[in-house]
Amino acid sequence: MALKVFPFDPARHLKTEEDILYYLEAAMEGNDPKHIARALGDVARSKGMTEIANKTGLGRQALYTALSENGNPTLETLMAVLGALGLELAVQKKAA
């Protein structure tokens, strides 16, 4: 019997609000915009991209593209997606 292997999909494991907050917090630590966009895309997929598209007024395919590994979402898209997820962007002083 052959071993079945499936690609890891973080969206399948983001079940609670706490999971999502920790996941995004970890993604932000690297200061890599592509990684942050991808992580936000994972969170959006965990909630349902169609639902996020409806809440933001953006197209589903446009969200998939913007929040992909090679995406480059605008600040407007970022704020809309965070708002649809019930989250907000905050600024704080870097730890020394």
Backbone as a ProteinNet text record, in pm:
[ID]
protein_1_A
[PRIMARY]
MALKVFPFDPARHLKTEEDILYYLEAAMEGNDPKHIARALGDVARSKGMTEIANKTGLGRQALYTALSENGNPTLETLMAVLGALGLELAVQKKAA
[TERTIARY]
84.6	0	89.4	68	148.9	103.8	197.5	170.9	116.2	3.3	-54.2	-3.7	49.7	103.6	27.3	-11.2	-84.6	-4	-10	61.2	3.9	90.4	46.3	-27.5	-143.5	-223.1	-255.2	-186.5	-209.7	-355.8	-427.9	-567	-652.9	-617.9	-695.6	-675.9	-573.3	-540.8	-569.9	-620.2	-652	-799.2	-828.1	-966.5	-1020.1	-936.1	-983.3	-925.3	-984.7	-934.1	-790.8	-765.8	-630.8	-529.7	-568.7	-481.5	-444.1	-544.2	-525.1	-433.3	-456.8	-373.9	-228.6	-205	-67.4	-1	-77.1	-23.9	18	-68.6	-36	76.6	77.1	184.9	319.6	323.6	447.9	488.6	391.6	421.8	479.7	432.4	478.9	621.2	664.4	797.3	909.9	890	995.3	1008.4	910.5	910.3	922.9	873.7	877.5	737.6	717.9	584.6	519.6	597.1	540.1	489.5	564.7	523.8	398.7	392.1	275.5	151.8	166.3	53.6	4.9	97.8	60.9	-10.4	40	-23.1	-164.5	-181.8	-314.7	-406.5	-350.5	-427.4	-468.4	-378.3	-411.4	-527.8	-522.8	-630.1	-760.7	-754.3	-875.5	-935.2	-849.7	-900.1	-960.3	-905.2	-959.5	-1101	-1129.9	-1263.5	-1356.1	-1298.7	-1376.8	-1353.6	-1283	-1246.9	-1370.1	-1474.4	-1596.6	-1657.4	-1660.3	-1714.6	-1630.7	-1499.7	-1411.9	-1431	-1442.8	-1466	-1596.2	-1700.6	-1829.5	-1819.8	-1749.4	-1737.7	-1651.6	-1553.4	-1462.6	-1508.2	-1594.3	-1635.2	-1531.1	-1431.8	-1327.2	-1356.5	-1304	-1324.2	-1247.5	-1306.9	-1243.9	-1109.8	-1106.5	-982.1	-876.6	-919.2	-825.4	-765	-846.6	-794.9	-695.6	-730.6	-637.9	-503.1	-507.4	-384.1	-306.5	-374.8	-308.7	-251.5	-319.2	-278.5	-205.5	-137.9	-60.5	86.7	165.8	309.4	374.9	324.8	380.7	293.3	193.6	104	168.3	107.8	154.5	30.6	-42.6	-167.9	-144.8	-237.8	-231.9	-269.4	-239.6	-278.7	-430.7	-498.9	-646.4	-697	-636.9	-676.3	-644.1	-526	-485.2	-584	-619.1	-712.3	-851.3	-895.1	-1027	-1032.6	-928.6	-926.3	-918.1	-831.2	-823	-957.4	-1023.3	-1154.9	-1257.3	-1255.4	-1348.3	-1323.8	-1199.5	-1164.4	-1186.4	-1230.1	-1249.9	-1118.4	-1017.7	-885.9	-851.9	-751	-703.8	-552.3	-495.6	-352	-313.7	-209.8	-163.4	-12.7	34	176	226.7	344	406	555.3	618.5	762.6	830.8	938.6	1015.9	1081.4	1088.9	1162.5	1311.1	1379.1	1523.2	1607.6
-117.9	0	124.4	212	333	437.8	511.8	619.8	739	792.8	910	1033.9	1126.5	1249.6	1367.2	1458.8	1576.6	1700.6	1803.5	1928	1988.9	2047.7	2112.4	2240.7	2259.4	2379.2	2440.9	2550.1	2612.1	2650.8	2685.6	2728.9	2621	2496.4	2386.5	2377	2444.5	2433	2560.3	2661.3	2788	2786.6	2729.7	2707.1	2811.6	2863.2	2957	3095.5	3194.3	3330.7	3336.7	3261.8	3257.7	3200.3	3093.6	3035.1	3141.9	3215.7	3316	3428.3	3475.5	3583.3	3540.4	3421.4	3372.5	3353.7	3302.6	3278	3409.1	3509.1	3637.6	3707.9	3696.5	3755.6	3695.8	3564.7	3498	3541.7	3556.9	3599.3	3740.4	3826.7	3965	3976.5	3881.4	3888.4	3892.9	3830.9	3826.2	3952.1	4042.2	4165.7	4141	4026.5	3992.1	4012.3	4117.5	4146.4	4028.8	3952.3	3838.1	3731.2	3708.3	3609	3656.5	3784.6	3840	3829.9	3863.8	3854.3	3710.5	3618.2	3476.1	3428.8	3469.9	3431.5	3488.6	3612.5	3672.1	3597.1	3553	3470.5	3338.1	3277.4	3152.3	3173.6	3284.3	3315	3339.7	3415.2	3441.8	3311.6	3221	3092.5	3010.6	3021.8	2946.2	2992	3118.2	3174.1	3160.6	3134.1	3123.4	3245.5	3227.1	3339.7	3408.9	3334	3394.6	3488.4	3446	3530	3657.5	3644	3760.2	3852.6	3796.1	3877	3955.3	3890.7	3958.6	4071.7	4048.6	4150.1	4268.6	4243.5	4350	4420.4	4355.3	4411.1	4390	4306.8	4276.7	4143.2	4122.2	3995.8	3882.1	3765.6	3648.8	3618.3	3619.2	3589.6	3696	3821.4	3929.9	3909.8	3862.8	3835.3	3719.7	3612.9	3499.6	3546.5	3632.3	3681.6	3772	3869.4	3965.4	3898.8	3796	3731.2	3600.3	3590.9	3471.5	3496	3394.1	3403.3	3513	3533.1	3635.8	3760.1	3767.8	3882.5	4004.7	4117.2	4243	4328.8	4296.9	4368.2	4516	4597.5	4739.1	4754.4	4870.4	4898	4893	4938.2	4934.3	4790.2	4699.8	4558.2	4499.6	4529	4479.8	4523.1	4651.2	4702.8	4641.6	4623.5	4564.3	4420.6	4342.9	4202.4	4193.9	4273	4272.6	4309.5	4411	4450.5	4339.3	4269.1	4158.2	4044.7	4034.1	3930.2	3976.6	4101.9	4155.4	4192.9	4224.5	4260.3	4401.9	4459.6	4591.5	4594.8	4685.5	4705	4800.3	4766.9	4852.2	4872.9	4984.1	5015.9	5022.7	4966.1	4972.8	4987.6	5037.7	5056.8	4921.1	4909.6	4785.8	4760.3	4633.4	4596.2	4619.3	4663.1	4694.2	4573.1
0	0	0	-94	-107	-5.6	44.7	138.1	60.5	104.7	40.7	113.4	36.2	91.5	31.3	116.3	72.2	106.8	23.4	55.3	183.9	263.6	386.8	351.6	410.2	389	524.5	560.3	690.5	713.4	608.7	622.9	689.8	670.5	729.6	880.4	932.8	1074.7	1153.2	1086.2	1151.9	1190.4	1303.9	1343.5	1441.4	1529.1	1630.2	1605.8	1670.2	1661.7	1715	1820.2	1878.8	1778.7	1708.9	1605.7	1502.3	1458.9	1355.3	1403.6	1524.9	1577.9	1592.5	1645.1	1659.9	1523.2	1428.6	1294.3	1227.8	1233.6	1172.8	1247.9	1378.8	1458.3	1418.5	1403.7	1362.9	1222.8	1133.6	996.1	994.2	1082	1086.4	1139.8	1218.9	1280.8	1178.6	1064.7	964.8	880.2	889.8	810.5	660.5	614	471.7	413.8	333.2	280.5	207.4	132.9	60.4	157.4	262.6	362.8	436.8	467.5	535.9	447.1	318.8	225.3	214.9	206.1	195.7	321.8	438.7	565	574.1	531.1	531.8	434.9	323.7	229.5	291.2	368	437.7	534.2	606.6	702.4	627.1	518.7	440.1	387.3	339.4	290.7	404	524.7	637.9	671.7	642.9	669.4	549.4	433.4	310.6	224.2	115.2	30	-28.3	-56.8	-109.7	-6.7	118.4	225.7	241.5	237.6	250.2	129.6	11.8	-108.6	-96.1	-47.3	-31.2	70.4	179.8	285	241.7	157.5	115.9	-11.2	-87.5	-216	-325.2	-295.6	-392.9	-458.6	-575.7	-645.7	-580.1	-580.3	-519.4	-584.4	-717.1	-787.7	-759.8	-751.1	-720	-581.1	-487	-352.5	-353.8	-425.6	-436	-490.9	-592	-653.6	-558.4	-498.9	-410.8	-286.5	-237.1	-111.3	-135.2	-248.6	-280.2	-249.1	-266.9	-240.8	-324.6	-445.5	-533.5	-541.3	-454.5	-454.7	-392.2	-418.2	-362.1	-335.5	-226.9	-203.1	-172.2	-216.4	-182.1	-35.1	18.7	156.3	169.5	65.6	65.3	75.8	0.1	5.5	142.2	192.3	323.6	430.6	431.8	532.1	516.9	393.5	368.9	418.4	390.2	432.8	585	645.5	791.9	853.3	798.3	848.6	835.1	722.2	700	798.7	844.6	941.9	1085.9	1102.4	1236.3	1303.5	1222.4	1273.5	1229.8	1292.2	1252.3	1258	1182.1	1178.5	1290.7	1365.1	1473.9	1459.5	1512.3	1508.8	1652.2	1672.9	1804.9	1789.1	1890.6	1888.8	1890.4	1810.3	1805.8	1939.9	1974.7	2096.3	2071	2172.7	2158.8	2134.6
[MASK]
++++++++++++++++++++++++++++++++++++++++++++++++++++++++++++++++++++++++++++++++++++++++++++++++

